Amino acid sequence: MSSVREEGKDRIIFVTKEDHATPSSAELVEEDPNNDPYEERGLILPSGEINWNCPCLGGMASGPCGTEFKDAFSCFHYSKEEVKGSECLEQFRAMQECMQRYPELYPQEDEKVQQEQPSKTDQTSQDSASAGANSTSATKQDSTDSTQPYTEGSVES
């Protein structure tokens, strides 16, 4: 026969071989395939609690800074201050410090901009080079006799 023991918030259940010998009597609730599982569950559950499994969090709650993220987000969500979350600065600072320790997972905004700028600069350089080539041929054309059109084969003597 199984026994149950409570230790603080935990419930410990001990089972015997006989308990495992009989088939389970648990009934599974089949979900409606026409019902979107995320439709009813969003970031905030009907109870007012935070749904840490919401895909909208993008894994932030389970990453290396998940604890710090949960602390900061919970503080903000449950804040009763006039300026919501104003008492949460320490939690957000701890989260930011954690994220700075993992720059490959949590890139800073200014790092993203710096990474994107070289590609934009390269494109601008290419545009400038092609514009320079066009202006060079236009200059050649302007410098020739205006009565004679400039062609590749024509050479003035």
N, C-alpha and C positions, 0 to 999 in steps of 0.2 A: 504494500500500500504506500502511496506517495505521501510525502510530508512537506509542509510549507513553513518557511521561517522568514520573518520580516527583520531586516537589518537596515534601519534608517529608511532611506528612500527605496531601497532594493528589496525585492521579493525573491527568495531562493526556494526553488522547488526541487525536491529530491524524488526521483522515480525509481521503481524497482523493475526487474526483468518482467514480472507479470504485467506491469503497466504497459510495457512495450509489446507484449505478446498479443494484446487485444487490438483490433483495428480502432483507429481514431474515430471519435464521434463528432469531431469538429465539422461544421458546415461552412463551406466557402460561399461567399457572396459573389455572384457573377455580375461583372460590370456590363452596363449597356454599351454595345459597340457603336451605337449612334450618338452617344454622349461624349463630347470632348472632355477628357480628364482635366484639362487646364481651364475649362470654362468656369467651373464652380470654384476652383482653387486658384487664387491669384497670389500676389505677394502677401496680402493680409487675409487671413482666414476669417470666416464668419464670427469666430470667437474673439477676434481682435488680435490674435497672436500672429507672429511673423511666420510665414511659410518658408523655411530655409531651403526647401527643395524646389522652390519656384525657379524655372529655367530663366526667368528674367534677371536673376542675380548673376548669371554667367559663371557659376562656380566660385564666386568670391567667398562664399561661406565655407567652402571646403578646401581652399588653397592653403598655402603655408601661413598666410595671415588671416585665416578664417576666424580664429578666436577674436583677434583685434577688430576685424570687420563686424562680427556679430555684436561685440561690446558697443562699438560706436553706433551701429545701426539701431540696436535696441534702445540705447540711450536716447537717440533722436526720436525714434518712433513713440516711445512712452513719455517723452518730455511734456511737462505741464507748464513750462516757463512761458512768459509773455513772448519772448523771441524764441521760437521753438528750437531746441537743441543747443541753446546758448550755454547750458551747463555741461556739455559733452566735449568740450575742447580737449581735455586730457585723453579721452578715448580716441578721438580723431587724430590727435598728435601721435599716439602709440601706433595706430593703424598706418599712418603715413611713414613713420620710422621703420616699421616692419616692411612695408612695400619698397622702401629705398634699399633695403638689404637684398631684394630680389629684383634688380632692374630688368633682367631678361623676361620675367613674368609680368611685371608691372612697369612698363616704360613710362617715363614722365612725358607730359605734353610737349615741353620744349625739345626733348630728345626726338620725338616723332617729327616735329617740324624740321629739325636739323637733318634728319635722315631723308626727308622728302626734298629739301632744298637743293642738294647736289644734283638730283635728277632734273629739277627745274632749271638749274644753272646750266647744266650740260645742254639742255634743249634750247635755252636762250643763246648759248654760244653757237650752236649749230644754226639757229635762225639768223644770228648776226653774220656768220660766215657766208651763208647763202645770200643774204641781203647785200653784203659787201661785194660778192662776185657779180651780182646783178648791177650794182652801181658802177663797178669797174667797166663792164661792157657798155653801160649807158654812157660813161665818160668817153670811152673810145669812139662811140658813135657820134657824140656831140663834137668831138675834136676833129672829125673828118670834115671834108668839104660838104657843106649843106646841100649842094646841088647833086652830089654823087652819093647814093645810099651806101652804107657800110655793109660789106659782106665779108665772109671769112676769106674768100679768095682775092679780094681787091687789096692791092698794096699801092700806096702812093710813092712816087719816086721823086 
